[in-house]
Amino acid sequence: MSTTPLFDQRQPFDRQRLARALSRLAERQIWIGTSSWKYEGWMGQVYSRERYQTRGGFSKKRFEAECLAEYARTFPIVCGDFSFYQFPSEQYWRRLFLSAPETLRFAFKVPEQITAKVFPSHARYGTRGGLANPSFLDAALFEELFLGPLVPYRERIATLILEFGTFSRAAYPNAHDFLRDLDRFLASIPRQFRYSVEIRNPEYLGGDYFACLRGQGVAHVFNAWSRMPELEAQIKLADAFTAEHTVCRALLRRGRSYENAVKLFSPYEEIKDPNPAGRQALRDLIEHSLNDRRAAFIFVNNRFEGSAPRTIEALAED
């Protein structure tokens, strides 16, 4: 027996209608956007192909340089994942912020040079792979190379996200040791930005972790990820709302790897695996934030269901 999909992919994408719905939510401090934005699969939905034509053909270079301005015609906020892999230069930040209207808000991931205790054993890290990171939770380096260049744009930055990969027992025997280091770091960094923490160790999700964040006015990032509890379970945890703002990243279905999601969903034109429970958790988070009058920054990834714009469209219509 066939089942009716949660969202009919044959329907046209009405970006003007979506823009109005997201604008109304943003007025109530519910900001919904995507994780990253340079996806050619969104052509005909978020983006207009003719806008990026040069010499009779599509220019990928022009698209990647200019598409953020068109993105901002639909979405009020975006999460920049690129900053996880580098300390962007002042020139880079200037180009980025000039490429979009001042109304667009941003979240940025803090570089892994600050959040990785041990560099992964991966070819991308070269000789550093598997070695301890001497810059882990280095507050002075964080302020100098990351915060400093962002200060001129702080009014446009919704939050900065410290994403910590899964810690092995060798890296941290227990949550207490991690929270000791995290608390020391959070206590020493400037307060002109909102901060949020995303962890990948489900065993850390407890009273001590939430108390650490609450004591520093930092939000827990509710994250849908392959080895974390489902969003609905995280939202129900006691004291999980730790700051005056909250952050959610709908990244992956539990049990699915990133690599598998890329193969399954590329080029991210449509929803291929509806996640009703995950969507309901996002709705619950929105309702909770509205009731508490708490600003919420919600980011949906293509790998969550297959198409971040389509997932957000479905949420906005409910």
C-alpha positions as CSV (number, residue, x, y, z in Angstrom):
1,M,0.0,0.0,0.0
2,S,1.4,3.4,-0.9
3,T,1.5,6.2,1.6
4,T,0.8,9.8,1.1
5,P,4.0,11.8,1.7
6,L,4.0,14.5,4.4
7,F,4.6,17.1,1.7
8,D,3.6,16.8,-2.0
9,Q,6.8,17.5,-3.9
10,R,4.9,18.2,-7.1
11,Q,3.6,21.5,-5.7
12,P,5.4,24.6,-7.0
13,F,7.6,26.4,-4.5
14,D,6.0,29.7,-3.6
15,R,9.0,31.7,-2.3
16,Q,7.0,34.9,-1.9
17,R,4.4,33.2,0.3
18,L,7.2,31.6,2.3
19,A,9.0,34.9,2.7
20,R,5.9,36.5,4.1
21,A,5.4,33.6,6.6
22,L,9.0,33.7,7.8
23,S,9.0,37.5,8.1
24,R,5.9,37.2,10.4
25,L,7.7,34.6,12.5
26,A,10.9,36.8,12.7
27,E,8.8,39.7,14.0
28,R,7.9,37.4,16.9
29,Q,11.6,36.5,17.3
30,I,11.4,33.0,15.6
31,W,14.1,33.1,13.0
32,I,14.2,30.1,10.6
33,G,16.8,29.6,7.9
34,T,19.1,27.0,6.3
35,S,22.5,25.6,7.0
36,S,24.6,27.1,4.2
37,W,23.1,28.5,1.0
38,K,25.2,27.8,-2.1
39,Y,23.1,24.9,-3.6
40,E,22.4,24.8,-7.3
41,G,19.6,22.3,-6.5
42,W,17.5,25.2,-5.2
43,M,17.3,26.7,-8.7
44,G,13.7,27.4,-9.6
45,Q,12.8,27.6,-5.9
46,V,15.0,29.9,-3.9
47,Y,17.1,31.0,-6.8
48,S,16.4,32.2,-10.4
49,R,18.8,30.7,-12.9
50,E,18.6,33.6,-15.3
51,R,20.1,35.8,-12.6
52,Y,23.5,34.0,-12.9
53,Q,23.8,33.9,-16.7
54,T,26.9,35.2,-18.3
55,R,27.9,34.8,-21.9
56,G,24.9,32.7,-22.6
57,G,25.5,30.2,-19.8
58,F,25.2,29.6,-16.1
59,S,28.1,31.0,-14.1
60,K,28.8,29.0,-11.0
61,K,31.3,31.6,-9.9
62,R,28.8,34.4,-10.2
63,F,26.2,32.2,-8.4
64,E,28.4,31.5,-5.4
65,A,29.5,35.1,-5.1
66,E,26.0,36.7,-5.5
67,C,23.3,34.2,-4.4
68,L,23.2,35.3,-0.8
69,A,21.4,38.5,-1.8
70,E,18.7,36.4,-3.5
71,Y,18.6,34.0,-0.6
72,A,17.7,37.0,1.7
73,R,14.6,37.7,-0.3
74,T,13.1,34.5,1.2
75,F,14.9,33.8,4.4
76,P,15.6,36.1,7.3
77,I,18.6,34.2,8.7
78,V,21.3,31.8,7.6
79,C,23.9,29.6,9.3
80,G,27.5,29.8,7.9
81,D,29.2,26.4,8.3
82,F,32.2,27.5,6.4
83,S,33.8,29.2,9.4
84,F,34.2,25.9,11.1
85,Y,37.2,25.1,8.8
86,Q,39.1,28.4,9.0
87,F,39.6,31.8,10.6
88,P,38.1,34.0,7.8
89,S,40.0,37.2,7.1
90,E,38.7,40.7,7.6
91,Q,38.4,41.0,3.8
92,Y,36.3,37.8,3.6
93,W,33.9,39.0,6.3
94,R,33.6,42.4,4.6
95,R,32.7,40.8,1.2
96,L,30.3,38.5,2.9
97,F,28.3,41.1,4.8
98,L,28.3,43.5,1.8
99,S,26.9,40.7,-0.4
100,A,23.6,40.6,1.5
101,P,21.1,43.2,2.8
102,E,21.5,44.4,6.3
103,T,18.2,42.7,7.3
104,L,19.7,39.3,6.9
105,R,20.9,37.8,10.2
106,F,23.7,35.2,10.5
107,A,24.9,32.4,12.8
108,F,28.4,31.2,12.4
109,K,30.2,28.1,13.6
110,V,33.3,28.7,15.6
111,P,36.5,27.3,13.9
112,E,37.4,23.8,14.9
113,Q,40.8,25.0,15.8
114,I,39.1,26.2,18.9
115,T,36.6,23.3,19.4
116,A,38.6,20.2,18.4
117,K,40.5,18.7,21.3
118,V,42.2,16.2,18.9
119,F,42.3,16.7,15.2
120,P,40.4,13.9,13.3
121,S,42.5,11.3,11.6
122,H,41.5,12.4,8.1
123,A,43.5,13.3,5.0
124,R,42.2,16.9,5.2
125,Y,44.3,17.4,8.4
126,G,47.5,16.2,7.0
127,T,50.2,15.6,9.6
128,R,47.9,17.1,12.3
129,G,45.5,14.2,12.0
130,G,45.2,12.3,15.3
131,L,47.3,14.8,17.2
132,A,46.2,17.0,20.2
133,N,45.2,20.5,19.3
134,P,47.3,23.1,21.2
135,S,44.6,25.8,20.4
136,F,41.7,23.9,22.0
137,L,39.5,26.4,23.9
138,D,42.2,29.1,23.6
139,A,40.1,32.2,24.6
140,A,42.8,34.7,23.6
141,L,43.2,33.1,20.1
142,F,39.4,33.0,19.7
143,E,39.0,36.6,20.5
144,E,41.9,37.8,18.4
145,L,41.3,35.8,15.2
146,F,37.6,35.2,15.2
147,L,35.7,37.7,17.4
148,G,37.8,40.7,16.6
149,P,37.1,40.8,12.8
150,L,33.4,40.2,13.6
151,V,32.9,43.1,16.0
152,P,31.9,45.6,13.3
153,Y,29.0,43.2,12.3
154,R,27.9,42.1,15.7
155,E,24.4,43.6,15.3
156,R,23.8,41.3,12.4
157,I,25.0,38.1,14.1
158,A,22.3,36.1,15.9
159,T,24.6,33.6,17.6
160,L,28.0,32.0,17.4
161,I,27.9,28.2,17.7
162,L,30.7,26.1,19.4
163,E,30.3,22.7,17.9
164,F,32.2,20.0,19.7
165,G,32.6,16.6,18.0
166,T,32.3,13.4,19.9
167,F,34.9,13.2,22.6
168,S,36.5,9.8,23.2
169,R,37.2,8.5,26.7
170,A,40.8,9.2,26.1
171,A,40.1,12.9,25.4
172,Y,37.7,13.3,28.3
173,P,37.1,10.4,30.8
174,N,33.9,12.0,31.8
175,A,31.6,15.0,31.3
176,H,32.9,16.8,34.5
177,D,36.4,17.3,32.9
178,F,34.9,18.7,29.7
179,L,32.6,21.0,31.6
180,R,35.4,22.3,33.8
181,D,37.3,23.4,30.6
182,L,34.2,24.7,28.9
183,D,33.1,26.8,31.9
184,R,36.6,28.3,32.1
185,F,36.5,29.2,28.4
186,L,33.0,30.7,28.5
187,A,33.8,32.7,31.5
188,S,36.7,34.4,29.8
189,I,35.3,35.4,26.4
190,P,33.7,38.8,25.6
191,R,29.9,39.1,26.1
192,Q,29.0,41.2,23.0
193,F,27.9,38.1,21.2
194,R,25.3,35.4,21.9
195,Y,26.9,32.0,22.2
196,S,25.5,28.5,21.8
197,V,27.1,25.1,22.4
198,E,26.5,21.9,20.4
199,I,27.7,18.6,21.7
200,R,27.9,15.2,20.2
201,N,28.2,13.1,23.4
202,P,24.7,12.1,24.4
203,E,25.9,11.0,27.8
204,Y,26.8,14.7,28.6
205,L,23.1,15.8,28.4
206,G,22.4,16.2,32.0
207,G,22.0,18.7,34.9
208,D,25.7,19.6,35.2
209,Y,26.0,20.4,31.5
210,F,22.8,22.5,31.4
211,A,23.9,24.3,34.7
212,C,27.2,25.2,33.1
213,L,25.5,26.8,30.1
214,R,22.9,28.5,32.2
215,G,25.5,30.0,34.5
216,Q,27.2,31.6,31.5
217,G,24.0,32.6,29.6
218,V,24.8,30.3,26.8
219,A,22.2,28.2,24.8
220,H,22.2,24.5,24.3
221,V,21.9,23.7,20.6
222,F,19.1,21.2,20.1
223,N,20.7,19.1,17.3
224,A,19.2,16.4,15.2
225,W,22.3,14.3,14.4
226,S,23.0,10.6,13.7
227,R,24.1,9.7,17.2
228,M,22.3,12.2,19.4
229,P,18.8,11.7,21.0
230,E,15.9,12.8,18.8
231,L,14.9,16.4,18.9
232,E,11.7,15.6,20.7
233,A,13.7,13.9,23.5
234,Q,16.1,16.7,23.9
235,I,13.4,19.3,24.1
236,K,11.8,17.4,27.0
237,L,14.9,17.2,29.1
238,A,14.7,19.2,32.3
239,D,16.4,22.6,32.2
240,A,17.5,22.2,28.6
241,F,16.5,25.8,27.8
242,T,19.5,27.5,29.3
243,A,19.6,31.1,27.9
244,E,17.4,33.9,26.8
245,H,17.8,32.6,23.3
246,T,17.6,29.0,21.9
247,V,19.2,27.4,18.9
248,C,18.2,24.3,16.9
249,R,20.0,22.6,14.0
250,A,18.1,19.9,12.1
251,L,21.0,18.1,10.5
252,L,20.5,14.4,10.1
253,R,18.0,11.7,10.9
254,R,19.2,9.6,13.9
255,G,21.2,6.6,12.7
256,R,22.0,8.0,9.3
257,S,25.5,9.0,8.4
258,Y,26.4,12.3,6.7
259,E,27.9,10.4,3.8
260,N,24.8,8.3,3.3
261,A,22.6,11.4,3.4
262,V,24.7,13.1,0.7
263,K,24.3,10.1,-1.6
264,L,20.6,9.8,-0.9
265,F,19.6,13.4,-1.1
266,S,21.9,15.3,-3.6
267,P,21.3,17.7,-5.3
268,Y,18.7,18.6,-2.6
269,E,15.8,19.6,-4.9
270,E,13.1,17.8,-3.0
271,I,12.1,16.0,0.1
272,K,13.0,12.3,-0.3
273,D,12.6,11.0,3.3
274,P,9.9,12.9,5.3
275,N,10.6,13.0,9.0
276,P,7.2,13.7,10.7
277,A,8.6,13.3,14.2
278,G,11.4,15.7,13.5
279,R,9.1,18.3,12.1
280,Q,6.8,18.0,15.0
281,A,9.7,18.6,17.4
282,L,10.5,21.8,15.4
283,R,6.9,22.9,15.8
284,D,7.0,22.2,19.5
285,L,10.2,24.1,19.8
286,I,8.7,27.1,18.0
287,E,5.6,27.0,20.3
288,H,7.8,26.7,23.4
289,S,9.8,29.7,22.4
290,L,6.7,31.8,21.6
291,N,5.2,30.9,24.9
292,D,8.4,31.8,26.8
293,R,9.0,34.9,24.6
294,R,12.4,33.5,23.9
295,A,14.2,34.2,20.7
296,A,14.7,31.1,18.7
297,F,17.2,30.5,15.8
298,I,16.3,27.4,13.8
299,F,18.5,26.1,11.0
300,V,17.5,23.2,8.7
301,N,20.0,21.2,6.7
302,N,19.4,19.6,3.3
303,R,20.4,16.3,4.9
304,F,17.5,16.3,7.3
305,E,14.9,15.3,4.8
306,G,16.4,16.1,1.4
307,S,15.7,19.8,0.8
308,A,16.0,22.4,3.5
309,P,13.8,25.0,1.7
310,R,11.0,22.4,1.3
311,T,11.2,21.4,4.9
312,I,11.0,25.0,6.0
313,E,8.1,25.6,3.6
314,A,6.2,22.8,5.2
315,L,6.9,24.1,8.7
316,A,5.8,27.6,7.8
317,E,2.5,26.4,6.3
318,D,1.5,24.5,9.5
